[in-house]
Amino acid sequence: MQGYFITFEGGEGAGKTSVLKEIEKKLREEGYPVTATREPGGIEIAEKIRQIILEPSHTAMDGKTEALLYAAARRQHLVEKVLPALKQGKIVLCDRFVDSSLAYQGYARGLGMEEVYQINQFAISDCMPDLTLFFDIRPEVGLQRIAENVSREKNRLDLEKQQFHDNVYQAYRMLLEKFPNRIYPINAENDLATVTAEAYQKIVSFLR
């Protein structure tokens, strides 16, 4: 039995992580077999790579180094956690996947979306999400949320200039146009309950 791979994407402060937790809980209550995870991370090796990537003091990190580290973490996470869960027939909810690398490193860092895709193609071997939810929020709104959330740990990407986050947002809009059958937009500027309800309905209708 093959499961379903569903990814959550969006810029900083979009609320993906909070929504994912709520949807995981709702799906479990409905009896769906669910595995929730995140990128970079999800398993020990990838979590250690995450610490290297997102450490605020690592300002000297080259863009290509960053892209390669994300791809390395993604590969290990995929073979150790995602693929086994899919083979067991589970619904895998993942906070970020390849689209993040295309937006952040490919477009915002200027490495080229196709170039970054090729790096990741080596890592994922054609394993792409069945459904991707794009949490659509203007960068200035997302960054304001982060600034107001004192409990949220600030990472290296949060420290980037406004233009970087504007570029990330533009890249996601481009991906939305390129993959309309896979990527579904969610208005993430609404309150958490509204966003969660819309995302949940889209996932459940997809599963049915």
Secondary structure, 3 states (H helix, E strand, C coil): CCCEEEEEEECCCCCHHHHHHHHHHHHHHCCCCEEEEECCCCCHHHHHHHHHHHCCCCCCCCHHHHHHHHHHHHHHHHHHHHHHHHHCCCEEEEECCHHHHHHHHHHHCCCCHHHHHHHHHHHHCCCCCCEEEEEECCHHHHHHHHHHCCCCCCCHHHHCCHHHHHHHHHHHHHHHHHCCCCEEEEECCCCHHHHHHHHHHHHHHHHC
